[in-house]
Amino acid sequence: MEKDVPRLGLESFANENFKVPFLNVELYPLDAKYFSVENRERYPVKDYISPNRRQFYKIFHMTAGTGVLTVGLHQYLMNAGEIAFLHPDEIMSWQTTSAETGGHFCLIHPAYFTQETHLVQLFRNYPFFQPANAVVQLTEAQSANINRSFEQIWEEDRGQNEDKKQAILLHLQMILLESQRAGRNLVNTAVPDNYRYIHGFLSLLETNFQVKTMDDVVKMKTAGEFADQLNVHPNYLNTLVRNQTGKTLREHIQDRLLYEAKVLLLQTDWDINAISYTLGFSEHAAFTSFFNKKEHITPSRFRKNALLQVNI
């Protein structure tokens, strides 16, 4: 008989096992490759919450250790011999609950598939990239097979074979197939209100700062505006967020604003006036002052430096 992966209330778990703040908010690196794979022993996973991944899928397999994974509003107490599938649209958090760690994780951007459109569809339709089905419990043999596939992917990624990408894609498909053979649907478990508010704030923050065209303008930039959207008092929300992330609402908003500014400077050819407007600044000078205060460099110089590094 198959057993459900056990779950633990995030609030009670945190009270028993962590001193706050315990959720380090991490935005995805702007210079990330379309594909990366790491060994959890050589690259141990820190406790964090990730509000965005900018289209990256994440798969991680555990061969040793334990931890609490929250995907969207669903929580899982993970153990060795389990694998998790994380969709780019979902907020996720991780807290390690053991000194021991083992396994692998990889991050995949759809652009990595280039001409392999069938793989794009495979990832989009794969049943475990859903918050309620995100964790799969494997048999010992299935876990060993998946671990071997990850080891092959890790070696290929760091090798010089001209066809290494094809090998990586084949092993990825084997991981998905092996997991689907072992798969199950997991019963949904509600998260505590405290985490629900944090999730709601980070989700709203991410949505608010998704600037895709020059006509998109950031609407909310104050703690009060975000609290109003969540129907909660700003002071209460600020206390929750500060106690469990170590930063205030204002700090999170400014961090996300700065992140989006860098995205637009590095990934678009928009002029500074257009970027200032889309980010909700009244004028070019206000944006330049904000950026310079945070990064000790003007937006124009930041962009020029990045271009120089690319051309070296």
Backbone bond lengths (Angstrom), bond angles and torsions (degrees), N, CA, C in turn:
res aa  C-N    CA-C-N  psi(-1)  N-CA   C-N-CA  omega(-1)  CA-C   N-CA-C  phi
1 M - - - 1.467 - - 1.531 109.28 -
2 E 1.326 116.17 133.54 1.456 120.76 179.87 1.523 109.89 -76.98
3 K 1.327 115.64 142.22 1.457 120.87 179.69 1.515 109.49 -108.91
4 D 1.323 116.25 139.70 1.452 120.13 175.53 1.513 110.07 -67.03
5 V 1.342 115.92 146.78 1.456 120.00 171.45 1.514 108.04 -67.90
6 P 1.351 119.33 123.77 1.471 120.30 -175.72 1.505 112.12 -66.99
7 R 1.329 115.69 155.14 1.458 122.10 179.93 1.518 109.62 -125.71
8 L 1.322 115.45 156.63 1.451 121.17 -177.92 1.513 108.56 -138.00
9 G 1.315 117.38 135.61 1.450 120.65 177.51 1.514 110.86 -59.13
10 L 1.317 117.22 127.77 1.459 121.23 -174.72 1.523 111.83 -61.77
11 E 1.333 117.33 -40.47 1.459 120.07 -176.53 1.522 111.16 -66.61
12 S 1.345 117.06 -47.40 1.452 119.37 -179.31 1.516 110.91 -67.31
13 F 1.348 116.67 -37.17 1.459 120.13 177.70 1.524 110.54 -61.70
14 A 1.317 116.05 -45.28 1.463 120.32 -178.18 1.518 111.12 -64.02
15 N 1.333 116.62 -41.75 1.460 120.15 -179.05 1.518 111.60 -62.28
16 E 1.347 116.66 -34.12 1.450 120.53 -176.81 1.520 112.58 -84.93
17 N 1.331 117.56 -29.22 1.450 120.18 -168.61 1.517 115.88 -117.32
18 F 1.328 118.91 -13.92 1.455 120.11 -173.29 1.518 112.48 -134.33
19 K 1.292 114.22 149.69 1.449 120.61 166.94 1.521 106.84 -96.12
20 V 1.315 117.93 129.05 1.453 119.72 179.43 1.524 108.70 -73.80
21 P 1.374 117.86 149.44 1.471 126.02 0.79 1.526 111.83 -77.75
22 F 1.323 117.88 142.37 1.451 120.79 -179.49 1.514 112.96 -122.47
23 L 1.330 118.20 -5.72 1.461 120.85 178.75 1.532 109.29 -112.03
24 N 1.313 116.09 102.38 1.453 120.54 177.31 1.522 108.82 -83.82
25 V 1.323 117.87 115.54 1.464 121.25 -176.89 1.522 109.44 -76.75
26 E 1.342 116.17 122.85 1.450 121.47 -177.58 1.519 110.68 -122.85
27 L 1.332 116.53 123.19 1.457 122.23 172.83 1.520 108.53 -90.64
28 Y 1.327 116.13 147.35 1.452 119.07 -173.36 1.530 111.11 -69.80
29 P 1.364 118.23 138.21 1.468 121.03 -178.57 1.528 112.29 -56.94
30 L 1.330 115.60 138.84 1.469 120.28 -178.20 1.517 112.54 -71.18
31 D 1.339 116.86 -23.62 1.466 119.98 -176.90 1.524 112.08 -101.84
32 A 1.326 117.10 22.34 1.459 120.55 -176.73 1.527 112.12 -66.02
33 K 1.332 115.13 143.90 1.461 120.88 175.39 1.523 109.03 -73.24
34 Y 1.352 115.27 162.46 1.463 119.84 178.62 1.526 111.95 -69.36
35 F 1.328 116.69 -21.05 1.463 119.99 177.22 1.522 109.61 -143.68
36 S 1.319 116.64 137.29 1.464 121.17 173.89 1.518 108.98 -149.26
37 V 1.318 116.23 148.42 1.463 122.17 178.73 1.520 108.09 -139.90
38 E 1.322 116.39 140.19 1.459 121.21 -178.08 1.521 110.15 -137.97
39 N 1.330 114.78 150.90 1.461 122.56 172.21 1.523 108.24 -88.68
40 R 1.335 117.72 128.24 1.464 120.75 -175.76 1.524 112.65 -66.12
41 E 1.320 118.83 -23.09 1.461 120.23 176.99 1.521 110.79 -74.51
42 R 1.326 116.38 -39.96 1.471 120.18 179.39 1.522 111.54 -82.36
43 Y 1.324 116.01 -23.77 1.463 122.00 -175.66 1.528 107.96 -133.63
44 P 1.353 117.36 70.51 1.466 120.21 -175.81 1.525 112.16 -61.09
45 V 1.334 116.04 141.99 1.457 122.04 -177.45 1.524 109.87 -82.25
46 K 1.335 116.08 127.79 1.458 121.81 177.74 1.523 109.84 -82.09
47 D 1.329 115.20 162.33 1.465 120.38 173.82 1.525 108.13 -73.95
48 Y 1.328 116.99 124.89 1.458 119.24 -175.73 1.518 110.56 -160.78
49 I 1.332 114.53 166.82 1.457 121.93 168.61 1.519 107.18 -125.96
50 S 1.326 117.09 132.88 1.457 121.94 -176.41 1.519 109.84 -114.68
51 P 1.331 118.15 107.25 1.457 120.06 -179.90 1.515 114.37 -78.76
52 N 1.330 117.66 -14.79 1.465 118.74 178.08 1.513 110.52 -154.27
53 R 1.314 115.29 153.57 1.453 120.91 176.57 1.522 110.85 -132.34
54 R 1.336 116.72 1.04 1.454 122.58 178.55 1.522 112.32 48.63
55 Q 1.324 115.64 58.46 1.462 125.04 172.64 1.520 114.23 80.61
56 F 1.304 119.16 7.05 1.456 120.26 -179.82 1.529 111.16 -87.81
57 Y 1.330 115.29 129.51 1.455 121.56 167.34 1.530 108.14 -82.67
58 K 1.339 115.46 149.47 1.467 119.09 177.01 1.521 108.91 -131.14
59 I 1.326 115.62 135.72 1.459 122.41 174.81 1.518 107.19 -126.76
60 F 1.329 118.18 129.06 1.457 117.97 173.11 1.510 111.78 -138.14
61 H 1.332 113.62 140.08 1.455 123.29 -174.49 1.520 108.25 -119.48
62 M 1.323 116.62 134.45 1.459 121.47 -178.76 1.525 110.24 -108.55
63 T 1.344 115.36 127.69 1.460 120.85 173.94 1.520 111.36 -108.74
64 A 1.334 116.28 -10.62 1.462 121.11 178.15 1.526 108.46 -159.29
65 G 1.332 115.87 153.47 1.455 121.10 176.82 1.516 113.42 91.68
66 T 1.335 115.14 176.99 1.458 122.63 178.99 1.518 109.16 -140.24
67 G 1.334 116.38 162.42 1.458 120.76 177.08 1.508 111.11 -175.77
68 V 1.321 115.78 167.96 1.459 121.92 178.66 1.521 108.74 -108.38
69 L 1.317 115.60 119.93 1.455 123.02 177.65 1.524 108.73 -107.37
70 T 1.330 116.71 131.22 1.461 121.73 173.05 1.520 107.62 -119.30
71 V 1.328 116.32 123.57 1.461 122.80 178.67 1.514 107.49 -119.11
72 G 1.337 116.39 116.35 1.454 118.34 -172.44 1.516 109.06 60.87
73 L 1.331 116.79 -119.75 1.469 121.82 177.99 1.525 111.03 -113.46
74 H 1.330 116.76 29.78 1.461 122.17 -179.77 1.529 109.18 -122.98
75 Q 1.332 116.44 138.36 1.457 121.29 -174.15 1.524 111.17 -121.30
76 Y 1.348 115.24 146.70 1.455 121.05 -179.86 1.520 109.58 -139.64
77 L 1.313 116.05 133.80 1.463 121.57 171.85 1.518 106.58 -93.17
78 M 1.331 116.70 104.43 1.459 121.71 -170.76 1.523 112.19 -93.91
79 N 1.332 114.09 148.39 1.456 122.74 178.62 1.517 109.76 -132.37
80 A 1.331 115.19 175.97 1.455 120.28 175.93 1.527 109.61 -60.28
81 G 1.332 115.69 146.51 1.453 120.37 -179.67 1.506 113.58 84.10
82 E 1.335 117.09 22.39 1.466 121.39 178.74 1.524 109.45 -129.79
83 I 1.322 115.77 154.89 1.462 121.68 -177.93 1.522 108.62 -134.45
84 A 1.327 116.34 141.89 1.464 121.80 -177.46 1.523 110.05 -122.23
85 F 1.338 114.91 145.52 1.461 122.67 -179.51 1.530 108.45 -124.14
86 L 1.332 116.36 120.75 1.457 121.59 -172.74 1.524 110.70 -118.15
87 H 1.319 115.30 121.33 1.465 122.21 -179.95 1.522 109.83 -79.57
88 P 1.336 118.67 144.48 1.472 120.29 -177.89 1.522 114.91 -61.27
89 D 1.322 118.34 -23.66 1.460 120.00 -177.43 1.522 113.29 -80.49
90 E 1.337 117.67 -10.00 1.458 120.35 -172.30 1.522 112.69 -97.76
91 I 1.319 115.69 138.31 1.459 121.38 169.73 1.521 107.58 -75.58
92 M 1.323 116.94 132.49 1.456 119.76 179.10 1.523 110.07 -134.44
93 S 1.332 115.00 154.54 1.463 120.03 175.61 1.517 109.40 -138.01
94 W 1.321 115.50 157.17 1.457 121.59 -178.69 1.524 109.62 -140.74
95 Q 1.327 115.88 134.47 1.470 121.79 172.18 1.519 108.48 -130.78
96 T 1.322 116.54 122.20 1.461 121.79 177.99 1.520 109.97 -75.62
97 T 1.348 116.55 137.53 1.470 120.81 -179.08 1.519 112.49 -120.83
98 S 1.341 117.23 13.91 1.458 120.23 178.20 1.519 109.41 -149.12
99 A 1.324 115.43 156.01 1.463 120.05 177.67 1.523 110.85 -74.20
100 E 1.323 115.95 -30.87 1.455 121.26 -178.63 1.522 110.59 -77.54
101 T 1.322 116.80 144.64 1.464 120.84 176.74 1.518 109.14 -149.78
102 G 1.315 116.65 150.99 1.453 120.53 179.46 1.514 111.07 -170.93
103 G 1.316 116.20 156.25 1.458 120.70 -179.52 1.509 111.43 120.32
104 H 1.332 116.19 -159.52 1.462 122.16 -178.41 1.524 109.91 -143.37
105 F 1.335 115.12 164.16 1.457 120.66 167.64 1.522 108.97 -144.92
106 C 1.325 115.51 152.96 1.459 119.68 176.64 1.522 109.79 -139.44
107 L 1.330 115.20 153.62 1.452 123.83 177.62 1.517 108.23 -121.88
108 I 1.341 116.45 130.78 1.458 121.31 -174.71 1.522 110.15 -131.35
109 H 1.322 115.38 123.41 1.456 121.22 173.28 1.531 108.38 -92.49
110 P 1.342 118.70 139.80 1.471 119.73 179.28 1.527 113.75 -53.33
111 A 1.338 117.23 -30.12 1.460 120.08 179.98 1.534 111.94 -64.18
112 Y 1.330 117.13 -19.50 1.462 120.49 178.45 1.520 111.22 -63.57
113 F 1.342 116.45 -25.98 1.458 120.75 -176.53 1.534 112.69 -79.06
114 T 1.320 118.09 -15.78 1.472 124.84 179.92 1.527 112.14 40.35
115 Q 1.321 116.73 -101.91 1.467 120.27 -174.71 1.535 113.15 -85.79
116 E 1.311 117.54 -7.38 1.467 120.57 -177.35 1.527 109.90 -84.34
117 T 1.333 116.05 70.59 1.470 120.09 -175.85 1.525 111.86 -63.63
118 H 1.330 117.03 -27.62 1.461 119.19 179.15 1.533 111.26 -65.08
119 L 1.352 116.33 -29.45 1.466 119.37 178.01 1.527 111.36 -74.76
120 V 1.321 116.56 -34.61 1.466 119.65 174.69 1.521 109.49 -59.46
121 Q 1.320 116.69 -45.36 1.463 120.79 178.98 1.513 111.52 -67.03
122 L 1.336 117.09 -36.69 1.457 120.58 178.06 1.521 111.18 -59.64
123 F 1.336 116.85 -45.64 1.463 120.45 179.49 1.530 110.89 -67.82
124 R 1.319 117.05 -40.36 1.461 120.08 -178.93 1.526 111.86 -64.33
125 N 1.316 116.61 -34.29 1.463 120.73 -174.94 1.516 113.74 -100.80
126 Y 1.319 117.92 -2.04 1.460 120.48 -176.65 1.532 109.73 -64.98
127 P 1.335 118.34 128.13 1.470 120.98 -169.24 1.522 115.50 -67.42
128 F 1.343 117.89 -18.96 1.460 118.35 -175.83 1.525 114.05 -93.41
129 F 1.332 118.14 -1.78 1.461 120.15 171.51 1.525 108.95 -84.68
130 Q 1.317 116.06 47.73 1.459 124.00 178.23 1.528 107.73 -131.86
131 P 1.327 119.03 138.25 1.471 120.57 -175.37 1.528 114.05 -54.60
132 A 1.341 117.43 -37.78 1.462 120.24 -176.34 1.525 112.66 -79.78
133 N 1.338 117.40 -10.96 1.467 121.70 -177.82 1.528 111.87 -125.16
134 A 1.316 117.88 23.55 1.463 120.77 -164.63 1.526 114.73 -75.14
135 V 1.329 118.16 -21.84 1.468 120.52 -175.26 1.524 110.06 -115.53
136 V 1.325 115.53 133.45 1.458 122.11 179.60 1.524 108.90 -119.44
137 Q 1.324 115.87 131.79 1.461 121.47 176.20 1.520 108.66 -92.66
138 L 1.324 116.61 127.32 1.459 122.67 -173.51 1.526 111.13 -106.52
139 T 1.332 115.65 155.49 1.455 118.79 168.76 1.520 108.40 -74.67
140 E 1.324 116.13 168.53 1.460 119.66 179.97 1.523 110.89 -60.57
141 A 1.329 116.64 -40.61 1.469 120.31 -179.62 1.522 111.24 -68.36
142 Q 1.332 117.06 -41.50 1.466 120.44 179.36 1.526 111.27 -65.16
143 S 1.324 116.32 -40.37 1.457 120.27 177.94 1.524 110.82 -63.74
144 A 1.323 116.91 -39.67 1.464 120.43 178.72 1.523 110.80 -65.35
145 N 1.331 117.19 -40.30 1.464 120.67 178.55 1.526 111.05 -63.23
146 I 1.325 116.26 -44.63 1.470 120.26 -179.82 1.516 110.45 -66.23
147 N 1.324 117.34 -38.07 1.460 119.85 178.32 1.523 110.86 -63.27
148 R 1.338 117.12 -39.73 1.469 120.29 177.37 1.527 110.89 -64.17
149 S 1.325 116.53 -39.62 1.468 119.49 177.95 1.518 110.94 -63.10
150 F 1.327 117.06 -42.44 1.460 120.31 177.94 1.531 111.09 -64.21
151 E 1.319 117.35 -39.46 1.462 119.89 178.42 1.522 111.00 -63.02
152 Q 1.333 116.52 -39.80 1.464 120.40 176.70 1.534 110.93 -65.12
153 I 1.327 116.85 -41.39 1.468 120.62 177.96 1.517 110.33 -61.86
154 W 1.334 116.76 -44.18 1.467 121.89 -179.52 1.538 110.32 -60.09
155 E 1.338 116.49 -44.59 1.462 120.17 -179.35 1.525 111.52 -68.56
156 E 1.333 117.03 -41.75 1.459 120.18 179.25 1.530 111.15 -63.61
157 D 1.323 116.73 -41.92 1.459 121.19 -177.57 1.526 111.39 -61.05
158 R 1.324 116.72 -31.73 1.456 120.66 -178.18 1.523 112.17 -98.59
159 G 1.322 116.60 0.75 1.455 120.69 179.52 1.520 112.72 -90.27
160 Q 1.323 114.93 -176.63 1.471 121.48 -175.79 1.527 112.76 -115.47
161 N 1.320 117.56 9.63 1.460 119.61 -179.00 1.528 110.79 -63.62
162 E 1.330 116.73 135.44 1.458 120.63 -179.24 1.526 112.23 -64.85
163 D 1.328 115.75 -27.58 1.457 119.89 -178.13 1.532 112.41 -102.02
164 K 1.326 116.86 23.29 1.459 119.34 -174.90 1.526 112.46 -64.37
165 K 1.309 117.13 -31.32 1.460 119.15 179.10 1.518 111.28 -63.65
166 Q 1.331 117.07 -42.99 1.458 120.46 177.83 1.525 110.85 -60.65
167 A 1.335 116.28 -40.18 1.466 120.09 178.88 1.526 110.75 -64.78
168 I 1.330 116.70 -42.21 1.465 120.69 179.44 1.519 110.59 -61.90
169 L 1.324 116.71 -44.75 1.462 120.39 -179.26 1.526 111.78 -64.19
170 L 1.334 117.16 -36.73 1.465 120.16 177.47 1.529 111.21 -65.17
171 H 1.319 116.71 -43.34 1.465 120.24 179.20 1.534 111.21 -67.17
172 L 1.327 117.31 -36.48 1.459 119.89 176.08 1.524 110.94 -61.03
173 Q 1.322 116.18 -42.81 1.468 119.57 178.88 1.526 111.16 -64.52
174 M 1.335 117.53 -34.63 1.463 120.45 177.44 1.521 111.18 -66.94
175 I 1.336 116.20 -36.72 1.468 119.96 177.30 1.524 110.44 -63.83
176 L 1.329 116.67 -44.68 1.463 120.43 179.01 1.530 110.94 -64.44
177 L 1.324 116.63 -40.38 1.461 120.03 -179.67 1.525 111.10 -66.65
178 E 1.332 116.83 -46.24 1.469 120.68 -179.71 1.521 111.03 -61.81
179 S 1.310 116.71 -39.63 1.469 120.75 179.73 1.521 111.52 -68.35
180 Q 1.334 115.82 -39.48 1.463 119.12 -179.18 1.526 111.03 -67.37
181 R 1.316 117.82 -33.20 1.456 121.08 176.59 1.530 111.21 -64.29
182 A 1.323 116.57 -29.60 1.465 120.35 -177.87 1.522 113.04 -97.19
183 G 1.330 117.11 -2.15 1.456 122.04 -164.51 1.513 116.27 -68.27
184 R 1.329 114.10 163.83 1.463 122.92 177.54 1.529 108.36 -153.00
185 N 1.295 117.21 157.88 1.457 122.24 171.27 1.515 108.36 -91.75
186 L 1.306 116.73 130.52 1.456 121.33 -177.45 1.528 111.28 -99.53
187 V 1.301 116.80 144.80 1.461 122.37 179.33 1.522 109.36 -69.68
188 N 1.318 116.23 134.30 1.468 120.39 179.37 1.521 111.14 -67.51
189 T 1.331 115.77 142.29 1.459 121.69 176.47 1.521 109.16 -129.32
190 A 1.316 117.26 124.89 1.471 120.88 -179.23 1.524 110.47 -71.03
191 V 1.321 116.38 145.43 1.458 121.30 176.09 1.519 109.60 -90.16
192 P 1.337 118.98 159.41 1.463 121.60 176.92 1.529 111.24 -61.84
193 D 1.319 116.71 156.70 1.465 121.32 -179.47 1.523 111.86 -57.73
194 N 1.342 116.87 -37.90 1.467 119.43 -179.13 1.526 111.22 -56.91
195 Y 1.330 115.84 -48.34 1.459 118.96 -179.89 1.524 110.43 -69.80
196 R 1.325 116.55 -34.35 1.463 120.13 179.41 1.528 110.42 -59.67
197 Y 1.328 117.28 -40.51 1.463 120.27 178.98 1.528 111.05 -67.41
198 I 1.344 116.80 -40.75 1.464 119.88 178.61 1.515 110.11 -64.32
199 H 1.329 116.20 -44.70 1.464 121.02 176.92 1.524 111.02 -59.52
200 G 1.337 116.17 -44.48 1.454 120.42 179.83 1.512 112.41 -62.11
201 F 1.332 117.07 -41.72 1.457 120.50 178.95 1.525 111.17 -64.23
202 L 1.346 117.40 -48.28 1.462 120.32 -178.10 1.523 111.70 -66.18
203 S 1.336 116.72 -36.48 1.457 120.11 177.01 1.524 111.10 -64.82
204 L 1.322 115.98 -43.96 1.459 120.84 178.19 1.526 110.75 -65.94
205 L 1.313 116.57 -39.12 1.461 121.43 178.57 1.525 110.47 -61.08
206 E 1.331 115.91 -44.19 1.463 120.16 -179.40 1.521 110.99 -65.67
207 T 1.327 117.03 -43.83 1.462 120.98 179.50 1.522 110.97 -63.31
208 N 1.310 116.71 -40.47 1.457 122.30 -176.81 1.524 111.97 -64.00
209 F 1.328 116.68 -32.11 1.458 120.04 -174.71 1.528 113.58 -104.04
210 Q 1.321 117.29 20.31 1.455 120.23 174.58 1.529 109.35 -86.23
211 V 1.323 116.63 92.62 1.465 122.91 -179.63 1.520 108.49 -99.63
212 K 1.338 116.72 114.23 1.463 120.89 -177.30 1.518 113.28 -114.13
213 T 1.336 117.58 -25.61 1.463 121.60 177.29 1.524 108.82 -134.36
214 M 1.324 116.16 167.84 1.465 120.21 179.15 1.524 112.08 -68.20
215 D 1.312 116.76 -14.79 1.462 120.06 178.15 1.524 112.56 -84.80
216 D 1.336 116.54 -12.74 1.465 120.10 177.32 1.524 108.64 -79.86
217 V 1.306 116.43 124.55 1.462 121.01 -179.94 1.520 108.96 -123.87
218 V 1.321 116.82 130.34 1.457 122.02 177.67 1.526 109.15 -61.24
219 K 1.328 115.49 125.00 1.466 120.46 -173.81 1.520 112.67 -93.47
220 M 1.335 117.27 -39.73 1.468 120.78 -173.39 1.525 110.58 -113.83
221 K 1.337 115.64 130.06 1.461 119.52 -179.48 1.532 112.70 -137.13
222 T 1.336 117.83 5.94 1.462 119.84 -179.53 1.518 110.29 -121.88
223 A 1.326 115.82 155.60 1.464 121.30 178.94 1.522 110.96 -60.15
224 G 1.326 116.62 -39.51 1.458 120.61 -179.29 1.516 112.50 -62.10
225 E 1.338 117.08 -38.70 1.467 120.77 -179.59 1.529 111.25 -65.87
226 F 1.324 116.35 -40.30 1.466 119.17 178.69 1.529 110.47 -69.37
227 A 1.327 117.19 -41.17 1.461 120.54 179.57 1.526 111.22 -62.95
228 D 1.323 116.70 -38.71 1.472 120.26 178.23 1.525 110.85 -60.73
229 Q 1.326 116.79 -40.98 1.462 120.61 179.79 1.524 112.02 -64.81
230 L 1.331 116.25 -27.42 1.461 120.85 -178.71 1.528 112.15 -97.79
231 N 1.339 115.91 2.71 1.475 121.18 179.23 1.521 112.56 55.64
232 V 1.323 115.27 47.17 1.459 121.09 179.48 1.527 108.39 -141.00
233 H 1.321 117.13 151.91 1.467 120.61 179.98 1.531 109.84 -68.16
234 P 1.341 117.72 136.78 1.471 120.53 -178.37 1.526 113.42 -55.00
235 N 1.324 117.26 -40.40 1.463 119.60 -178.19 1.525 111.82 -65.12
236 Y 1.339 115.55 -39.55 1.468 119.98 179.53 1.526 110.40 -66.24
237 L 1.320 116.04 -46.43 1.462 120.27 179.15 1.518 110.73 -63.26
238 N 1.310 116.62 -41.30 1.459 120.83 179.92 1.524 111.01 -61.79
239 T 1.340 116.45 -40.85 1.460 120.80 179.55 1.523 111.16 -65.08
240 L 1.334 116.70 -44.46 1.462 120.66 178.55 1.521 111.23 -59.31
241 V 1.314 115.68 -49.47 1.465 120.75 -176.10 1.524 110.78 -66.76
242 R 1.336 116.58 -43.62 1.469 119.77 -179.01 1.523 111.61 -64.81
243 N 1.345 117.06 -41.55 1.460 120.77 -177.64 1.525 112.57 -66.24
244 Q 1.330 117.21 -30.05 1.464 118.74 -174.13 1.518 113.88 -109.06
245 T 1.326 118.10 -3.73 1.467 120.22 175.11 1.529 112.46 -127.24
246 G 1.328 116.93 -14.67 1.455 119.90 -179.50 1.508 114.35 82.97
247 K 1.343 117.42 2.34 1.460 121.45 179.05 1.522 109.98 -130.37
248 T 1.323 115.91 151.56 1.461 121.15 177.56 1.521 110.46 -80.35
249 L 1.329 115.91 168.69 1.462 120.29 175.34 1.524 110.57 -56.49
250 R 1.302 115.86 -45.54 1.471 120.35 -178.47 1.522 111.16 -59.69
251 E 1.320 117.14 -41.97 1.461 120.27 -179.92 1.532 110.95 -65.02
252 H 1.340 116.54 -41.05 1.468 119.60 177.96 1.528 111.23 -64.08
253 I 1.321 116.18 -41.88 1.468 120.30 -179.73 1.522 110.44 -63.76
254 Q 1.319 116.84 -43.85 1.460 119.69 -179.19 1.529 111.54 -69.31
255 D 1.331 116.94 -36.78 1.469 119.92 176.39 1.522 110.82 -61.23
256 R 1.340 115.53 -43.66 1.473 119.35 -177.93 1.529 110.81 -70.38
257 L 1.334 116.64 -34.78 1.455 121.42 176.70 1.525 110.21 -64.16
258 L 1.316 116.61 -43.38 1.460 121.51 178.83 1.531 110.62 -64.94
259 Y 1.319 116.35 -40.98 1.467 121.12 178.92 1.526 110.76 -60.50
260 E 1.352 116.23 -45.83 1.464 119.41 -179.29 1.526 110.76 -67.21
261 A 1.337 116.63 -34.41 1.460 119.79 176.41 1.528 110.47 -60.65
262 K 1.321 117.07 -43.40 1.460 120.92 179.30 1.528 111.08 -65.40
263 V 1.330 115.84 -40.09 1.462 119.85 177.45 1.526 110.66 -57.25
264 L 1.331 116.20 -48.25 1.463 120.49 -177.27 1.530 111.67 -68.76
265 L 1.316 117.00 -34.68 1.462 120.07 178.29 1.523 111.82 -68.87
266 L 1.332 116.41 -37.42 1.455 120.70 -175.05 1.522 113.50 -90.01
267 Q 1.319 117.72 -29.22 1.461 119.99 -170.28 1.530 114.04 -113.29
268 T 1.322 117.88 4.04 1.465 121.32 174.50 1.526 108.96 -133.09
269 D 1.337 115.21 167.20 1.467 119.99 175.06 1.526 110.82 -106.31
270 W 1.331 117.20 18.00 1.459 121.06 179.84 1.526 110.29 -63.17
271 D 1.320 115.94 145.04 1.462 118.37 176.32 1.527 109.79 -75.84
272 I 1.325 115.63 168.04 1.467 120.92 -173.99 1.527 111.03 -63.61
273 N 1.312 117.31 -34.83 1.470 120.05 178.17 1.523 111.29 -61.39
274 A 1.345 116.35 -43.49 1.464 120.24 -179.37 1.526 110.82 -65.71
275 I 1.329 116.95 -40.93 1.464 120.63 178.58 1.521 110.45 -65.00
276 S 1.329 116.52 -42.15 1.465 120.65 178.04 1.519 110.78 -57.89
277 Y 1.326 116.20 -43.61 1.459 121.32 -177.95 1.530 111.07 -65.28
278 T 1.333 117.27 -48.43 1.460 119.89 -177.02 1.530 111.88 -64.51
279 L 1.316 117.18 -28.31 1.461 120.65 -179.91 1.528 112.46 -87.26
280 G 1.316 116.81 3.42 1.456 120.43 172.39 1.512 115.86 87.32
281 F 1.330 117.24 14.61 1.458 119.95 178.22 1.526 109.44 -85.59
282 S 1.314 115.83 143.39 1.462 120.83 -176.42 1.523 112.16 -70.38
283 E 1.332 116.07 -26.61 1.463 119.34 -179.08 1.524 109.92 -157.63
284 H 1.325 114.20 164.38 1.467 122.36 -178.88 1.520 111.21 -55.86
285 A 1.335 117.25 -43.14 1.464 121.17 -175.10 1.522 111.93 -63.20
286 A 1.348 116.58 -36.77 1.472 120.23 -179.54 1.530 110.54 -65.47
287 F 1.322 116.67 -41.10 1.465 120.54 178.49 1.521 110.67 -66.03
288 T 1.324 116.69 -45.41 1.462 120.65 179.83 1.522 110.87 -60.41
289 S 1.333 116.74 -40.93 1.460 120.98 178.77 1.526 111.13 -63.53
290 F 1.340 116.90 -44.63 1.460 121.40 178.64 1.525 110.87 -60.79
291 F 1.329 117.22 -48.70 1.459 122.04 -177.05 1.529 110.97 -64.82
292 N 1.319 116.21 -43.85 1.460 121.04 -179.03 1.526 111.27 -64.38
293 K 1.322 116.90 -37.38 1.463 121.09 179.08 1.526 111.15 -65.11
294 K 1.340 116.70 -36.82 1.461 120.98 -177.82 1.525 112.61 -81.51
295 E 1.346 116.82 -39.53 1.463 120.72 -171.44 1.530 113.67 -111.13
296 H 1.331 116.93 -6.40 1.473 121.97 -178.69 1.529 111.18 58.80
297 I 1.321 115.28 36.52 1.458 122.51 177.12 1.523 107.09 -160.92
298 T 1.319 117.32 149.10 1.466 119.19 179.94 1.530 109.72 -76.63
299 P 1.335 118.04 157.34 1.475 120.29 176.95 1.526 112.70 -56.80
300 S 1.333 116.97 -41.20 1.466 120.38 -179.37 1.520 111.72 -62.60
301 R 1.337 116.31 -45.02 1.455 120.00 179.96 1.525 110.92 -67.46
302 F 1.344 117.91 -37.11 1.467 122.33 176.76 1.522 110.17 -57.90
303 R 1.325 116.35 -45.18 1.470 121.02 179.58 1.529 110.86 -66.85
304 K 1.315 117.76 -44.28 1.463 121.00 -179.10 1.528 110.93 -62.99
305 N 1.318 117.51 -41.29 1.462 121.46 178.86 1.533 110.81 -61.89
306 A 1.340 115.86 -41.28 1.456 119.79 179.41 1.525 111.07 -64.15
307 L 1.331 117.12 -41.11 1.459 121.65 179.04 1.522 111.27 -65.77
308 L 1.333 117.35 -38.34 1.451 121.23 178.65 1.526 111.00 -63.47
309 Q 1.346 116.91 -39.54 1.465 121.09 179.43 1.530 111.24 -65.23
310 V 1.336 115.72 -36.96 1.464 120.26 179.10 1.528 110.72 -66.00
311 N 1.340 116.27 -37.01 1.462 121.01 -174.31 1.520 114.32 -86.93
312 I 1.341 115.91 -6.97 1.479 118.08 -179.56 1.534 110.53 -69.65
